[in-house]
């Protein structure tokens, strides 16, 4: 694959990985997987501590108080609840700031089943919209969600980037779900309508970013870095993302002109390069039957799936349909396609 900009500064004490200028060659679009270039020190620090499927976010001490003091409660405007950082990131009962925003969560979604299954709401959030490192299952067809769980369980769905740890976790979770639990989760997430969550911005330059837990966070110090031909998905508000505020979404920085270039491919197939996405996903890209909706969803997630299909690490029910679609796509094509798709309002 092509070169892109990236030097990695490892800060072991905090688990941060800052990304700025140097060329590095990688076989996969590592920016979509939320891992540093292979030429720079292997797995991202904090991947296990802070990012396995979207676990803890933020530096050590957020809400922890002084050593020996009880954790300080955190608050979000508009919520009547307070939670400590430990409660916010509790794998078996994460904070639900706005229970009025969604249907009653089944127990498997709200609490999981210790020790094999962490709560679905931890990674995918109670609203099912997820974060850049996770899938956004809200509003997807019930049978599609069940099929993906079955594919994970059968070993038919893997990541083309072995450092994407939460894919392995999904295999473990799906393998331990009972049919009743899988049905409850699919019914819950499919019941919610998908609404805007991603704001696409075309630009050449972005705030300087750092990786933590597979998510790009801006340094918030006024410095910038070139975007290059990546897509960088980052929280609208770093502090709110660390609190897992389900009402605050993400910005997707995409290269200038990518949306228009992507529209040409998505709607026409790009002069025979591929099949128009609207053929299967519908004219509004909101899905048809058991085919998933893709409009307005995470570009990081979408690029990962395109690349995984292309590399042959997804063998599920729909893979035979997707393989010829992605066979001749370049990484630039993928960037343009998802820049357009993610910019569409559901």
Long-range contacts (C-beta under 8 A, 24 or more apart in sequence): 1-25, 1-26, 1-27, 1-28, 1-29, 1-331, 2-229, 2-330, 2-331, 2-332, 4-31, 4-228, 4-229, 4-230, 5-225, 5-226, 5-228, 5-230, 6-36, 6-37, 6-40, 7-40, 8-36, 8-37, 8-40, 8-41, 10-40, 10-41, 10-45, 11-45, 12-45, 14-46, 14-59, 14-60, 14-212, 15-45, 15-46, 15-49, 15-50, 15-59, 15-60, 15-212, 15-213, 16-45, 16-46, 16-59, 16-210, 16-211, 16-212, 17-44, 17-45, 17-46, 17-210, 17-211, 17-212, 18-208, 18-209, 18-210, 18-211, 18-219, 19-208, 19-209, 19-210, 19-211, 19-216, 19-225, 20-208, 20-225, 21-225, 21-226, 28-160, 28-161, 28-307, 28-311, 29-230, 29-303, 29-307, 29-331, 29-334, 30-161, 31-216, 31-230, 31-231, 31-232, 31-300, 32-231, 32-299, 32-300, 32-303, 32-304, 32-307, 33-159, 33-161, 33-163, 33-164, 33-214, 33-300, 33-304, 34-132, 34-133, 34-164, 34-211, 34-213, 34-214, 34-215, 34-216, 34-300, 35-161, 35-163, 35-164, 35-211, 35-214, 36-211, 42-163, 43-163, 44-163, 44-211, 44-212, 44-213, 44-214, 46-212, 46-213, 47-163, 47-165, 47-213, 47-214, 48-165, 49-213, 50-212, 50-213, 51-133, 51-165, 51-166, 51-212, 51-213, 51-214, 51-215, 52-165, 52-166, 52-169, 52-213, 53-118, 53-122, 53-123, 53-133, 53-134, 53-165, 53-166, 53-169, 53-170, 54-122, 54-123, 54-130, 54-131, 54-133, 54-134, 54-166, 54-213, 54-214, 54-215, 55-89, 55-91, 55-122, 55-123, 55-213, 56-85, 56-89, 56-213, 57-89, 57-212, 57-213, 57-215, 57-241, 57-242, 57-244, 58-85, 58-212, 58-242, 62-242, 63-88, 74-243, 76-240, 76-243, 76-245, 76-247, 78-247, 88-243, 88-244, 89-122, 89-244, 90-119, 90-122, 91-118, 91-119, 91-122, 92-118, 92-119, 93-119, 94-119, 94-121, 94-122, 94-244, 95-243, 95-244, 96-121, 96-126, 97-243, 97-244, 97-245, 97-246, 97-247, 98-126, 98-246, 98-247, 99-126, 101-126, 101-127, 101-246, 101-247, 102-126, 102-127, 102-128, 102-192, 103-188, 103-191, 103-192, 105-188, 106-181, 106-184, 106-185, 106-187, 106-188, 107-184, 108-177, 108-181, 108-184, 108-185, 109-184, 109-185, 109-188, 109-189, 113-176, 113-181, 116-172, 116-173, 116-176, 117-173, 117-176, 117-177, 117-181, 118-169, 118-173, 120-185, 120-189, 123-166, 124-189, 125-244, 125-246, 126-246, 127-192, 127-246, 128-188, 128-189, 128-192, 129-194, 129-197, 129-246, 129-249, 130-298, 130-301, 131-215, 131-241, 131-250, 131-298, 132-214, 132-215, 132-216, 132-233, 132-234, 132-250, 132-298, 132-300, 132-301, 133-166, 133-213, 133-214, 133-215, 133-300, 134-166, 134-301, 135-301, 136-194, 136-197, 136-297, 136-298, 136-301, 137-189, 137-190, 138-189, 138-192, 138-193, 138-194, 139-189, 139-190, 139-192, 139-193, 139-194, 139-293, 139-346, 140-189, 140-190, 140-287, 140-292, 140-293, 141-190, 141-287, 141-289, 141-290, 141-291, 141-292, 142-186, 142-187, 142-190, 143-186, 143-290, 144-287, 144-290, 144-291, 144-292, 145-185, 145-186, 145-189, 145-190, 146-182, 146-183, 146-186, 147-290, 147-316, 147-317, 147-318, 148-316, 149-174, 149-177, 149-182, 149-185, 149-186, 150-174, 150-316, 151-314, 151-315, 151-316, 151-317, 153-177, 156-314, 156-315, 156-316, 156-319, 157-308, 157-313, 157-314, 157-315, 157-316, 158-308, 158-313, 158-314, 159-304, 159-308, 159-313, 160-304, 160-307, 160-308, 160-310, 160-311, 160-313, 161-304, 164-214, 164-304, 166-214, 193-346, 194-286, 194-293, 194-295, 194-296, 194-297, 194-346, 195-346, 196-249, 196-296, 196-345, 196-346, 197-249, 197-250, 197-296, 197-297, 197-298, 198-233, 198-249, 198-250, 198-251, 198-252, 198-296, 198-297, 198-298, 198-299, 198-342, 199-236, 199-249, 199-250, 199-251, 199-252, 200-251, 200-252, 200-254, 200-259, 200-299, 200-339, 200-342, 200-343, 201-251, 201-252, 201-253, 201-254, 202-254, 202-255, 202-256, 202-257, 202-258, 202-259, 202-339, 203-227, 203-253, 203-254, 203-255, 203-256, 204-255, 204-256, 206-232, 206-234, 206-253, 207-234, 209-234, 215-241, 217-241, 227-253, 227-254, 227-255, 228-255, 229-255, 229-331, 229-332, 229-335, 230-255, 230-335, 231-255, 231-258, 231-299, 231-300, 231-303, 231-335, 231-338, 231-339, 233-298, 233-299, 233-300, 250-298, 252-298, 252-299, 252-300, 252-339, 252-342, 254-299, 254-335, 254-339, 254-342, 255-335, 255-339, 258-335, 258-336, 258-339, 258-340, 259-336, 259-339, 259-340, 259-343, 260-340, 261-336, 261-339, 261-340, 262-335, 262-336, 262-337, 262-338, 262-339, 262-340, 262-341, 263-340, 265-333, 265-336, 265-337, 265-340, 266-337, 266-340, 266-341, 270-333, 273-328, 273-329, 273-333, 274-325, 274-326, 274-327, 274-328, 274-329, 274-333, 275-324, 275-325, 277-337, 277-341, 280-321, 284-344, 285-341, 285-344, 286-346, 291-318, 293-346, 294-341, 295-341, 295-344, 295-345, 295-346, 296-341, 296-342, 296-343, 296-344, 296-345, 296-346, 297-341, 297-342, 298-342, 299-338, 299-339, 299-341, 299-342, 302-337, 302-338, 302-341, 302-342, 303-334, 303-335, 303-338, 306-334, 306-337, 306-338, 307-331, 307-334
